[in-house]
Amino acid sequence: SLSVSSTKLIECSTNSFSPESVRLVDGAGLCSGRVEVKSNQSWASVCEADFDRQDAEVVCRDVGCGAPAALQGGLYGEGEGQTWDKEFQCKGNESLLLDCDTSDRENNTCLPGNAVGLTCSEPDDVRLVGGGSRCAGGVEWYDQGEWRTVGADDRNQRDVAAVVCRQLGCGSAVSVLPGNTTIGIRVSCSGSESSLRECGRSDDLLPGLTVICSDLLVQPDIFLTDSMGGVSRGHQGPEMFRGYNFTITCSTQPQYPGGFFLLTFTGSNRTQIQQAVNHSAAFLFPAADDSHQGNYSCVYDNYVFSHNFSSESELLSLAITGN
């Protein structure tokens, strides 16, 4: 039996947050904006002084986004409501903001322009699989611990594809095709959303989507080599001695077979073309002279999925120097 002397008085308290306890408003999408918390059925902005990196990590997680990318007061305006009168004490590993402790604010003033703005990274909750590139394949959405097939009605497929390519940073949608019929997620988008999380959704039996985005090919590499020791490293890039031969090599990751490289030269608008062999091509220059000075770039072209795609390397700035 429990003696009277061993009983303890337990005080229970409840947080004034609602299930939707935090939001980001006036930003570019769901993952950026002014931080507002809900208290007593109204929304309040948060003072920058009451908010730190650990709090930001929890807010980004709570709203379904990736890690915090930027934290700045006044970035997304002040809002029209009240200011939250507590200071958050998050440890950073909580799943929801309502799981964090709060304390009374030490400083009772919050100056105008200090409503905290937060930018979270986009989550890796959408992927394209089976196309040989992160920018092509069947659409899958990570939902409740598993990857699920995404489909759409015929009239909405292109809008969904546009959002997928935008969210993945893969440019615009080039083509969209229905895949195999499966139980997946029916998604409905207007086409202007920044991510699929902003679109409507329901479970249904419908064909999954296969999407091809414009930025299908990874950026090729460009580099300079010489067999005679005539190249040196200058302040602005490589320098080549006159009269020495040199080679500019273009290469790309082994995504798809075939294709060809164009070596463009801004000094004279010259363009040389070679077939890609083992995903690379070498352009030989027998004797360097002043006409070779300028900026070079590699453009990789390939015909894949019934479309032409291309991707351009960074610029290689070559200077020609003394004998």
Secondary structure, DSSP 8 states (H G I E B T S, - for coil): ---GGG---------S--SS-EEEEESSSTTEEEEEEEETTEEEE-BGGG--HHHHHHHHHHTT--SEEEEEETTT---SSEE--EEEE--S--SSGGGSEEEE-SS----TT-BEEEEE---S-EEEEEEEETTEEEEEEEETTEEEEEE--GGGHHHHHHHHHHHTT--SEEEEEEEEEEEEEEEE--S--SSGGGSEEEEEEEEEEEEEES--S---EEEEE-SSS-EEE-SSSEEEETT--EEEEEE--SSSS--EEEEEETTTTEEEEEE-BTTEEEEEESS--GGG-EEEEEEEEEEETTEEEEEE---EEEEEE--
